[in-house]
């Protein structure tokens, strides 16, 4: 996955979030916030402390959701690898 592939991956992730049970509002909100932050960071010119926190949040989400939402976790993992390859 390249930096150009992150945008479609984020769209895939949003589609997965939309399929979550409506009763699981906390999970939906957390993941939507994470995707919003990822999109903001991709458009930001400056790298720094915010990316570090974002990467940690992605890792936490992967750990938290890997059993219940394996497809979503796979997408998050692909995004993590790409960010790592980009030096973020």
N, C-alpha and C positions, 0 to 999 in steps of 0.2 A: 504494500500500500504506500502510495506517495502522498505528498501534501495535497495534490489535486484530487486524490481519492478520499480525503477526509470529509469533504463536503457531502458527497453521496453517502458515505458511511454515517454521517450525522443524520441525514434524511432517513436512512434505514432505521437508525436508533429511534428517531421520533415516531416512525411507523410502529415499531415494537412497543413503545411507550403507550401509544394510542390503543393498543390491543390489551393492555393491562386491565385487570378487573377494576371497575369504577369504584368499588369499595376500598381499594388499596390506594387511597388518596395520598398518603404520606410517601409511598414509593414513587408514585407518578410525579409528585411535586419535587422530590429530591432529584430524580432523573432529569426532569425538564430543566431544573435549575443548572444541573451539571452540563447539559447540552447547550444551554444559553451561554454559560461561562466559556465553554469550548469555542463556540462561534465567536464570541467577543475576543478571545485571545488570538484566534486565527486572523482577525482583522487588525489587531493591535501591532504597532510597529516595534514596540519595546518588549524585550524579554527580561524577565527578572523574577522576583519573589512570588508574584502572582502565579506564574507557570508552575513553580515548585508546589504550591498549595493545590493547584488544579490537578497535577499529576498524582499527588497523594490522594485527593478525593476520588479520582478515577480508580486507583488501586483499591481503595476502600469499597467502592461500588462493585467492583469485580468480585471481591471477596464476599460481599453481602448477598449478591444476587446470583452467583454462579450455579447454585442448585435449582432455584425456582425459575430462573429465566436464562437458560443456557445460550440461546441465540443472542440476547441482549448482551450477555457477558462476552460472547465471541466478538461482537462488534466493538465493544469497549476495549477489549484486548488488542484488536487490530489498530484502533486509534492510538492506544498507548505505544505500540511498537513504532508506528509512524512518527509520533511526537518524539520518541527516543532517537529515531534515525535522523530527525531534524535538529537534534541537539537540545530539545526542550525537556 
